[in-house]
Amino acid sequence: MPVHAGVTDFLGLAVPAASPARSVAEFADHARARPGRLNWHAPSGTAAYLVCRDFMRIAGGLDMNYVSYSRLPQALLDLVAGRLDVALSPLAPIAPLLRDGQLRLLATTGQTRAPAVPDVPTAAEAGFPSLEIEGILGLFGWRGMPETARAELAEQARAVLTEPAAAERLRAAGMAARDASSPAAFTAELVAHRARWTALAREFGLRPAN
């Protein structure tokens, strides 16, 4: 049972440092002028489908080649080398590459700006509000867990996550604590996510396995 939506894991849209694009709109223009010549990557599943729909179709029918990887580190190596032109990735693994100037972050995809990169706009601020996706690291209990136990555990999680040391460690990892979560709020958020991803799956003609 949902207890507490403890942590938001932010994702970012990154390009090689040599890319001429310095914003999402500039990259869209760059890709539009080179149909079929640019390569992109995003984690398989909802993230990749969102990029297909919101960054390629809504941006004006961009024609780019999706490259699949079994491991993210290889994708980031290819992004740094310029074999990939853009990638959507959690912030934690790309943070060192951003600090070293090997990658440039065009936008993050959360509802708010990521504390680790406060100067980088959200996708909504960059003009692509439907390209919103956040990772949630939540706390769950067993089926039938008493409401009093859920509430107490949620309060304990809030207390830990609001400690300055915990907040700083999460910020350094490209994440942020959710101190205002509750069992009811987390449950409602999961219901909303389920509805959103179900609609997205149907849009791409996906069906549950029998």
C-alpha positions as CSV (number, residue, x, y, z in Angstrom):
1,M,0.0,0.0,0.0
2,P,1.3,3.5,-0.8
3,V,2.8,5.2,2.2
4,H,5.0,8.2,1.1
5,A,6.2,9.5,-2.2
6,G,9.6,10.1,-0.7
7,V,11.8,11.4,-3.5
8,T,11.6,12.9,-7.0
9,D,14.2,11.6,-9.4
10,F,14.6,14.3,-12.1
11,L,15.4,13.6,-15.7
12,G,17.2,15.9,-18.1
13,L,17.4,16.4,-21.9
14,A,21.1,16.6,-22.7
15,V,23.2,17.2,-25.8
16,P,26.9,17.0,-26.5
17,A,28.9,20.0,-25.6
18,A,29.7,20.5,-29.3
19,S,26.0,20.7,-30.2
20,P,24.9,24.1,-31.6
21,A,21.6,23.9,-29.7
22,R,21.4,25.8,-26.4
23,S,17.6,25.3,-25.8
24,V,15.0,22.8,-26.6
25,A,13.5,25.0,-29.3
26,E,17.0,25.4,-30.9
27,F,17.5,21.7,-30.9
28,A,14.1,21.1,-32.5
29,D,15.1,23.5,-35.3
30,H,18.5,21.8,-35.6
31,A,16.8,18.4,-36.0
32,R,14.1,19.7,-38.3
33,A,16.7,20.9,-40.7
34,R,18.4,17.5,-40.8
35,P,15.7,14.9,-41.2
36,G,16.8,11.3,-40.6
37,R,20.4,12.3,-39.7
38,L,20.3,12.7,-35.9
39,N,20.2,10.0,-33.3
40,W,18.5,10.0,-29.9
41,H,18.0,7.9,-26.8
42,A,15.7,7.7,-23.9
43,P,15.1,4.9,-21.3
44,S,12.7,2.4,-22.8
45,G,9.0,2.6,-21.8
46,T,7.1,5.8,-20.9
47,A,10.1,8.1,-21.3
48,A,10.8,7.0,-24.8
49,Y,7.2,7.2,-25.8
50,L,6.9,10.7,-24.4
51,V,9.9,11.8,-26.4
52,C,8.4,10.3,-29.5
53,R,5.1,12.1,-29.0
54,D,6.1,15.4,-27.4
55,F,9.5,16.1,-28.7
56,M,9.3,14.7,-32.2
57,R,5.7,14.9,-33.2
58,I,4.5,18.0,-31.4
59,A,7.8,19.8,-32.2
60,G,6.9,19.6,-35.8
61,G,7.3,16.0,-37.0
62,L,11.0,15.6,-36.2
63,D,12.6,12.7,-38.0
64,M,15.3,11.2,-35.8
65,N,16.7,7.7,-35.3
66,Y,16.1,6.0,-31.9
67,V,19.1,4.1,-30.6
68,S,18.5,1.4,-27.9
69,Y,21.0,0.5,-25.2
70,S,21.0,-2.2,-22.7
71,R,23.0,0.0,-20.3
72,L,22.8,3.8,-19.8
73,P,26.6,4.3,-19.4
74,Q,27.2,3.3,-23.0
75,A,24.6,5.7,-24.2
76,L,26.3,8.5,-22.3
77,L,29.6,7.6,-23.8
78,D,28.1,7.9,-27.3
79,L,26.4,11.1,-26.4
80,V,29.7,12.7,-25.2
81,A,31.4,11.4,-28.4
82,G,28.7,12.9,-30.6
83,R,27.4,9.6,-31.9
84,L,24.1,10.4,-30.2
85,D,22.7,13.9,-30.7
86,V,20.3,14.1,-27.7
87,A,19.4,11.9,-24.8
88,L,16.9,11.9,-21.9
89,S,18.6,10.6,-18.8
90,P,18.3,10.8,-15.0
91,L,20.4,13.6,-13.6
92,A,22.6,11.6,-11.3
93,P,24.6,9.8,-14.0
94,I,25.1,12.8,-16.2
95,A,26.0,15.3,-13.4
96,P,29.8,14.6,-13.6
97,L,29.6,15.1,-17.4
98,L,27.8,18.4,-17.0
99,R,30.4,19.6,-14.5
100,D,33.2,18.6,-16.8
101,G,31.6,20.5,-19.7
102,Q,31.2,17.3,-21.8
103,L,27.4,17.7,-22.0
104,R,24.9,20.5,-22.0
105,L,21.5,20.3,-20.3
106,L,18.7,21.9,-22.3
107,A,15.9,21.2,-19.9
108,T,14.7,19.0,-17.0
109,T,11.3,17.2,-17.2
110,G,9.9,17.7,-13.7
111,Q,7.1,19.9,-12.5
112,T,9.7,22.2,-10.9
113,R,13.3,23.0,-11.6
114,A,15.8,20.5,-10.2
115,P,17.6,21.7,-7.1
116,A,20.9,20.3,-8.6
117,V,20.6,22.5,-11.7
118,P,18.4,25.5,-10.7
119,D,19.4,27.5,-13.8
120,V,18.1,24.9,-16.2
121,P,14.5,25.5,-17.3
122,T,11.8,22.8,-17.0
123,A,10.4,21.4,-20.2
124,A,7.3,23.4,-19.6
125,E,9.3,26.6,-19.3
126,A,11.1,25.6,-22.5
127,G,7.8,25.4,-24.4
128,F,7.1,21.6,-24.1
129,P,4.7,21.2,-21.1
130,S,3.6,17.7,-22.1
131,L,7.2,16.5,-21.9
132,E,6.8,16.2,-18.1
133,I,8.0,13.0,-16.5
134,E,9.4,12.5,-13.0
135,G,10.8,9.4,-11.3
136,I,9.2,8.6,-8.0
137,L,11.1,6.7,-5.3
138,G,8.3,5.9,-2.9
139,L,7.7,4.0,0.3
140,F,5.1,1.1,0.3
141,G,3.6,-1.1,3.0
142,W,2.0,-4.5,2.9
143,R,-1.5,-5.1,1.7
144,G,-3.9,-4.4,4.5
145,M,-1.5,-2.3,6.4
146,P,-3.4,-0.4,9.2
147,E,-4.0,3.2,8.5
148,T,-2.4,4.2,11.8
149,A,0.8,2.4,10.8
150,R,0.8,4.0,7.3
151,A,0.3,7.5,8.8
152,E,3.1,7.0,11.4
153,L,5.5,5.6,8.8
154,A,4.8,8.5,6.5
155,E,5.5,11.0,9.3
156,Q,8.8,9.3,10.1
157,A,9.8,9.4,6.4
158,R,8.9,13.2,6.3
159,A,11.0,13.8,9.3
160,V,14.1,12.0,7.8
161,L,13.7,13.7,4.4
162,T,13.5,17.2,5.8
163,E,16.8,16.9,7.6
164,P,19.3,19.2,5.8
165,A,21.9,16.5,5.4
166,A,19.4,14.2,3.6
167,A,18.2,17.0,1.4
168,E,21.8,17.9,0.4
169,R,22.7,14.3,-0.4
170,L,19.6,14.0,-2.6
171,R,20.3,17.3,-4.3
172,A,23.9,16.1,-5.1
173,A,22.3,13.0,-6.7
174,G,20.0,15.0,-8.9
175,M,16.9,14.3,-6.7
176,A,14.7,16.1,-4.3
177,A,12.8,15.1,-1.2
178,R,9.0,15.3,-1.0
179,D,8.3,16.4,2.5
180,A,4.6,17.1,2.0
181,S,3.6,13.6,0.9
182,S,1.0,11.5,2.7
183,P,-0.6,8.1,2.1
184,A,-3.7,9.7,0.5
185,A,-1.7,12.1,-1.6
186,F,0.7,9.3,-2.8
187,T,-2.2,7.1,-3.7
188,A,-3.9,9.8,-5.7
189,E,-0.7,10.5,-7.5
190,L,-0.3,6.9,-8.5
191,V,-3.9,6.8,-9.8
192,A,-3.2,9.9,-11.9
193,H,0.1,8.4,-13.3
194,R,-1.7,5.1,-14.1
195,A,-4.4,7.0,-16.1
196,R,-1.8,9.1,-17.9
197,W,0.4,6.1,-18.9
198,T,-2.6,4.0,-19.9
199,A,-3.7,6.7,-22.3
200,L,-0.2,7.1,-23.7
201,A,0.1,3.3,-24.2
202,R,-3.2,3.2,-26.0
203,E,-2.1,6.1,-28.2
204,F,0.8,4.0,-29.4
205,G,-1.4,0.9,-29.8
206,L,0.0,-1.0,-26.9
207,R,-2.2,-3.5,-25.0
208,P,-1.6,-5.5,-21.8
209,A,-0.2,-9.0,-22.2
210,N,-2.8,-11.7,-21.9
